[in-house]
Amino acid sequence: MSLPTRIYAAAVMGVVLTSMANAAPRLLLSKTSVGPLYVATGANGTAQTVEAFNAGDGALNLSIATSASWLGAALATPAPCTFQATGTCTPIQISLNTSALADGTYTEFVVVTAPGAVDSPQQIQVTITIANVPANVTLYAAPNGGTASANIYPHSTVVGVISTQSGGNWLTLQNPSGLPPYTFGSAYSVQAITQSGQAPGTYTGTIAIGGSTFAADNQNVTVTLNVTNSPIIQVANTGVKLTGFQGGPKATATVNFTNLGFGTLSISSAAGTSPNNFLSASVTNSTSILISADPSLLSPGFYSGTVTIASNAANNAQVSIPVELNVSAPGPAITQGGIVNIANFTSEAVAPGDIVAVFGDQFSPGDTVYTNSSLPLAITLNTTQVWVNGVAAPLYFVSRQQVNFQVPYEVIAGQPATVQVVTNGTSSTLRSIPIAASVPRILVWASSYVQGGYGVAVNPDSTLALPAGTTIGAFNSHPTKAGATLILYAVGLGQTNPAATTGAAAGSAPVESTTPVTVTFGNSTIPVTAQSAFSGLVPTLVGLYQINVQVPNGVPTGSSVPITLSLNGNVSNSVNIAISQ
């Protein structure tokens, strides 16, 4: 199988390699994230405001909900927008009732809904850290150079006078990088490094904090260092957020642990605690667990729980994992920001003819995967369709949580398009995507094949322009060089001449080409450019473009040389290729 055919197959399998609907309101938020915000222990956070705006026709009928009791939200009287020059916005006033929260970082959501509107519902992510200078810090480290650290958050610049009661000079206080200036929320790091000959045991030290403008910061911090030959567990996830739908299957996540100490880490059990008994956990192996959340008997909304483990780690008691489950109503649902190009999986503008993935849930019954083998591409796979501006789009691939489709060439550049997934006659809400005449995006090899953000580029001998010795499937690699004709594969170059037909395989007599593409080799300080000898659709395939360019003299060399494309003033993503002298 040729490389372009394999690339196209990857797009089909979802592996990753016109105007708005009439009379529809469209929900637009001035921002979809708040924070990180830093709040002193025992205090409420400063109120925040996000504005909701109708970017479409008709009227918005807004409602709001929050995912945690400490997070409040209320709709205020409509007023002139402040995040843009014109229009009337509805302020969403967010209150942070955080005085009862323990120290730590919390992320929750304000859900904004406008029934019947495009891009509804939307979530505003709110992240806070309850920050202070604690009276006590407990650390665990291995002997002979083992390290451990914890952050403290004073309100202003401080000094710390260090003393240790035993064990030598193992304790330090590291200033935040970038001082001055200092803002509340910048972390000082309490660090311990075990000394040579410091035997396993418990050691104490003190950091006398002084100089803060906030009196409560100026106190003695007692640091307890546990030097141990036992395993020291570190969790890769500070929290797990899962999604499911009412009556649907369990949502799962694997959490991995690492051992920062000696010996062999062994997790013996895991358990979930939740008010609605939706949460469970089991041990996968000695260093990982599987968390399961069952939404089948839950109503739509947010649910919280905690997973604890039992292990042979010295710091086992310090480890717990907060879990949040977001349960949606039955029916297909497109994730906010879930419409992305298949080159670098970024939510951004797309072009006519682009290959696009839409992520969400309930796009297909069960876990069956459907691929489109017909040409022209069919507009229905099993019972699933994607509608773009009310027109059924050609489909490459359908699964329960992902659909890959082609943006019709008929969409109008400069106007947002609406996307809707219909499964077995049930429609999702509408989501919008910006449309531009061209949005060139070079395909990127998945990190499971090769790490480093390498683009899909082919040498004249059909090898890949990757560091020597790299293999992907049956394809070998070696760096390209000046004078060689390089073939790049991309999406998003837009309409061609002669014009391509939505869903149809590209022709070869004549080829369907675009205007020449500029290829830039190297970073902004030493760029070298060249014009493509050919840029257009790959014959017999749908939506995949190739750019043929001769590598110019004077290009920078190395195992990771950045390159970009430019078409009609639109610059692509930056990817790496290998270039030798």
N, C-alpha and C positions, 0 to 999 in steps of 0.2 A: 504494500500500500504506500503510495507517495506521501511525502510530508504534508503538502496542502490538504490532501484527502484526510489524513489522520488528524490534522488540526481542525478541519471542518467536522469530522466525526466527534471530536472532543466538545465542540460547541453544541452539536446536536444532543450529545449525551449529558450536557450540563456539567461536565467535569471542570470546566473553566479553562480550559485553555480558552397641518390644517388648523382649525380654530377650536376654541373651547366649546363644550356642549352648550347649546343655547339655553338661556334663562336659568343657568345653574349658579348658585353662589359658590364661592371657593374660599376655604378657610386658609388664611395666611397669618402666621405668628411672627412677631418681631424677633423672637429668638426661641430656640427649642431646648436650650440648656441654661441653667443658672448655677454658678459656682465654678470651681470649689470656693465655698465660703467658710470662714473660720470664726467660730463662736466660742467664747469663754465658757468654761464649765459653770453650770448653774444659771446661765443667762439665756434669754431668748435672742434669736438672730434678728438682724435688721430686715425689715419687710422689703420685698422685691416686687417689681411690676413688669409684666409682659403684656404687650398689646396684641389684640386680635383684630384682624382687618378682613373685610370682604373684598377679595380680588376678582370676583366674578359678578354675575347678575343677581337679581332677587335680593333676599335678605337672609342673614345668619340668625338662627335660633340657637343661641349658645347655652351649653350647660357644662359644669365642671365637676370633677371628682378628684380625690387624692388617694394615694396608695398607702399612707401612714397617718396615724393619729396626730403626730407632731407637726404634720404639714397641712396648712390651711390654705384655702383659695376662695376668693369671692369676686364676682363681677361688679365693676364700678360703672358709673354713668358714662355713656359714650362721650368722647371729647376729641378735639383735633389730634391727629396722630403726631407723635414725637419722633418715631423711628424713620419716618419718611416725610417728604415736604408737603404732601397733600393728603386729603381724605380724613374720614372720621374713624376712630378706633375705639374698641371696648377694652379698657384696662382690666387686666386680671391681676388682682392684688394677692400676692403670695405671702403668707405669714409663717414664721418659723418659731413654733412653740417648743423650743428645745431645752428649756431649763431643767427638765427631769432626765435628760439623756446622759448616759455614761460617756466617758471619753472614747473617742473612736471616730471613724468615718462612716457616713450614712449616705446612701443614694436612693431617692424615691422619686415619684412622678406625680405631676398634675396632668390629668387627662381632660382634654378640651374636645367637646363633641358638638357638632352642628349637623343634625339630621338632614340628609339630602344634599349636603354640600360636598363639593370636590375636596379631597385631602382632609376629610374628617373620618375618624378622630385623629388627633395628634397628641403626643405626649411632650411635656416639658420636664426634662430631667433636672432634678435639684440635688446637688451634692454639697454636703456640709461636713466639716470636721470639728468636733468638740475638742478644743485645744486649750491646754494649760500647762503649767509646771507642776507635775505631780510630786507628792511627798516621798513616793517610793517607786523604784524601778527594779525589776527582777530580770536578770539575763542568764542565759545558759551558753556555755562554750566548752569546746574540747581542750584538752591540755596542749601545751607546747605550741603556741601560736594560733590557737583557735580564736575566732572573733565573734562578737555579738554586738548588736546596737539597738537602740530605741530612740524615737524622736520625742522631743519636748517642744512646746510652742509658747514661748513668752510673748508678752504684748509689745515689747520693744527690744532694742539691743541690750544684751546683758553680758556680764562677765561671770566666769565660774572658777572658784578656787577649789582645786582638787586635793583631796586627801584620801589615803587608803589606810585602813586599820590593819590589814594583813595582805600578804601576797605580792608586795612590791608595787611598782608603778604600772598597773594594768589598766587604769581608768583615764579617759580623756573626754573633753567636751569640744566637739567640732562646730565651728560657726557655719551658718548657711553660706553657700556660694553666692558671690555677687554683692556682699556687703561692702560699703553702704549703697543705697539706703536700705533700711529694714522696714518691712511691713508685717503686721500681725498675721500669723499663718506661716511664716517662714520657719522651717524646722531647724533647730539645733539637734545635733546627734550625740547621744550618750553612747560612747563606744568603749568596749572592753577587748583587750588583747591579752590572752594568757601568756605569762612569762615562762621562760625556760626553767624547768624544775618546779613550777607551781603545781603541786600535786592536786588530784581530785579532792574536792571539798567545797565548803561555802566560805566566801570572802565578802567583806563589806568595805564600802567606800562612801565618801560624801562629796557632793558638789554643792558648795555654798554659792547660790545664785544671788547676784546683786546688780544694781544699776538699772533695773527696770523702772519705767514710769508707772507701772501698775504694781501697787504695794504687795499684792498677794503672790506675785512672781518671786519676790525676794525671800527665799526660804532655803533651808537645807534639804537637798534631795538625797535620800539614802539609797545607795545602789547595792544590790545583792547579786553577786556573781556566783553561779553554781558551775564549778568546773567538774566535768563528768566524763567518764569513759563510756557512758551509755549513749544510745542514739539521741539525737536532738531533731525533732520533727519540724519541718517547715511546710506550710500549705501553699500551693500555687494559686489558690483562689481566695480572695478576701470575702467573697460572697457569690452566690449563684442565683441567677435570674432565669426562670423557665417560663415558657408560654404553652398554653393548651387551650382546648375549647370544650365547652359544656357537652358532656356525653362522649368526649373523645378519648383517645388512648393516653397512656402515661407519657409524661415528658421526662427525659432523663439527662443526666450530665455526669461525666466522669471527672473526679477530682484527684489529682496526683499530689503526692507528698514526696519531699526529698529529705535526706538525712544529712544534717550538718555536723553530726558528731561521729563517734566511733561505733563499732559493732554493726549489727544488721537490724535495720528497722523492721518491725513486724506489727501490723495493725490486726488486732484480733477481732474487733467487732465495730459496727457502726449503727447508729440509731437516729431516727428522726423524731422530733417533737413538734407538734403543730396543733392548734386549737381544733381544727377540723379533721385531724387524723388523715390528711392527704399526703403526708410526707413519710417516706421510708428510705432506708439506706442499707447497703450490703457491701461486704468486703469483696473487691475484685481480685486483688492479690496483696502481697505484703506491703505495697506502697501506694495503693489506689483504692478508691471506693466508688460505688455507683449510687447516685442520688436519684430517686424516683418520686415524681409528684403526680398524683392521680386526680385529674379534673373531672372525672366522669360524673360525680354526684354533686359538683359545686356549681353555684350560680355564677354568672359573669362578675368579675371583680378581681381584686388583689388579695392574696393570702400569704401569710408569713409563717415561717417555722425555723427550726435550728437543727443542725446535724452535729452530733458529738461522736467521738471515736474513743476506743480503748486501744492503747498501744504500749510498747515497752519503752517509749521515749521518756526521757527525764522531764520534759516540759509538756507532757500529754495534757495536763489540766489547763494549759493555756490555749488549747486549740478547740475552736468551734466554728461552724460555718453557717452563717445566716442564709436562708433560702427564701426567695420570693417567687410565687406563682401568679402569673397574669392569665386569668381565664376569660376567653372571649366567647361570644355567642356562636352558635353553629352557623356554618356557611363560609364560603371562601373569604379570605381577608388578606389584603396586601399590607405588608409591613411598612410603617412610616420610613421613608428613605430607602425602600426595598426595590426600587427600579434602577438597575445598574447596567453599564456596558459589560460585555464579557471579556474585554481585554484586561482591565485592571480592577474590575468590580467596584467602581466608584459611582456614587449617585451624583450625576451631573447632566448637562445637556447631552442629547443624542442627535444623530443626523438621520435624514431619510435613508432607508435601507439598512440601518444599523442592526446588529444582532444584540439583543437586550435580554437580560435575565430579570425576572420579577420574583421576589421572595415573599413568603407569607405562610399561610396554612390552609388546609382543606381545599387545595386545588384539584386533588384527585382522590378517589376513595382508596383507603388502605395505603399500603406502601408499594403498590405496583408502579413501575416506571414505564412510560410510553415514549417511543421515539418515532420520528417521522421519516419514512423511507421513500415517500412518493415525491415526484417532481411533476409539475410545480408543487411546492409544499402545501399540504392540506391545512385547512383552517380549523379542523376539529381533530383532537386526539382523544379517544375514548369518548367522554362527554364534556371535554374541556375546550373552551374557546377563550381567546383574548381579543378584546375590542379596543381599538385605538380610534378615538373620535367617532365612535359608533360604527366602525367598519371592522370586520373580523380580520385579524392579522395572521399571516402564515406562522405555523408553529414548528419548532425543531424538537422540543423535548418537554415532557410533562411528568412531574412527580407530585407528591403530596405538598411539598413545601417550596417547589421551584418550577417555573415555566420559562423556557427560552423561546423568544419569538422575534420576528423581523418587523421593524418599524416600517410601515408602508411608505413608499416613495411619494405618496400623494400628500403627506403632511406638509404644512406650510412653515418654512423657516421663520423664526422670529415670533411665533405664536406658540404658547404651551399647548400640548396635546393631553387628552385624558386617556387613562388606561383602566380597563375593568376586566376582571376575570369572571367567567361564567362557568360553573360546574353543575352539570345535571340540571340545568335550568335555574339555578340559584346564583344571583349576581353579587359580587363584592361591591363595596363602596368604590367610588372613583378616586384615582390618584392622578396627579398631573406630572408631566415631565417637560422641561424646556426643550425646544427644537431649534437647532442651528443648521445652516446649510452644510457644514462639514465640521466634524469633531474627530480629527484623526487620532486614533489610539493604537499603538503598537501592541500586539499580543505579547503577554509575559508568561514565561514558563512558571508553572506552579512550583512552590518551594519543595514539594515532594519529589520533583524531578531534579531541580538544581536550585540552590539558594543563591541569593545575591541580586534579584530583580533583573534577570537576563531576558532580553527580548527574543522573539522567535525570528532568527536570522539564519540564512542558509548560504553557504559558500558555493562557488561554481561546480565543485565536485560532489555536491549534495550532502556534504558534512555540515554540521552546525557551527556557527561562529561563537563557540564557547571555549573556555580554557582547554588546552590539550589534555586528552585522557578522559574527558567527560563523555558519558554515554547516556542517551535517552532512548530506551527501547532498542531498536536495531540501528539507530543512527549514532555514528561517531562524531567527534568534534575536533576542530583545531582553530586557532585564531585566524581571522581574515587578515588581509594586508593591502597596502596601497596598490592600486591598479586592478584589483579583483572586482568582479561584478557581484554585488551582494544583493540577495533577495530578502526583503522584509515583508512580514505578513501583518495585516492590520484590519481594523474595522472603522466605520464611521467616516469614510471619505465622501459620502454623499452621492448624489446623482451623477451619472456618467454620460458620455457621448459615444455611440448612440445611447439613448435612454434605456436604463435597466427597467425590467418589469417586476413588480412586487411578487415575491415568492417563486420567481422563475429562475432556472439555472442560467448563469452568464453565458453568452455566446462567445465563439472564437473567430467568426468570420462575418463581420469585423469584431475585434475585441471591444469590450465596453470600458473605455478609459476615462480618467479624470485629467484635469490640467496637471502639468508637472508639479511634483512635490519637491520641496527643498529639504535635504537631509543634513542635519548639523551634527558633526562629530566633535566630542570634547565638551568641556564645561565653558562657562561664560568668559573665562580669562584667556583661553586659547582655542576658540572654536574654528573649525574648518567646515565649509559647506560645499554641497554638490547638488546639482539638479538631477532628478530621476530621469532615466532613459525611458522608463515605462511606469505608469501608475494606473491601476484599474482593477476590475473584478477578475478573479481567478475563473477561467472558463470551466463550465460544467457544475460549478458550485454556486450557492446562494449567499450573498452578503459578505464574502471573504475577499479582501483586496490584497494585491501584492505590489510592492514597490521595488523596481530594479534600479540599482544605483552603483556607479563605479566609485570605489573608495578612492578619494583624491590623495595626491601627494601631500605630505606635510601633516597628515592626521596624527594625533597623539596615539601612543601605543601603550599597551598594558593589558592585564587580564580583565579589567572592568572599565571600559571606556564608555561614557554616557553618549547616547545619541537621541535625537528628537526629529520629528517631522513637522513641517510647516506647510499648510495648504490654505491659500486665500487668507493669510494672516492668522489662521488658527493653528496654535502650536500643540503638539501631542504631549503625551506623557513621556518622561525620560526613562529609558531602559539602558541596560549595559550590554556590550558585546566585547569579545576579546579581539584585539588587533596586535599583530606582531610586526616587526620591522621587515 
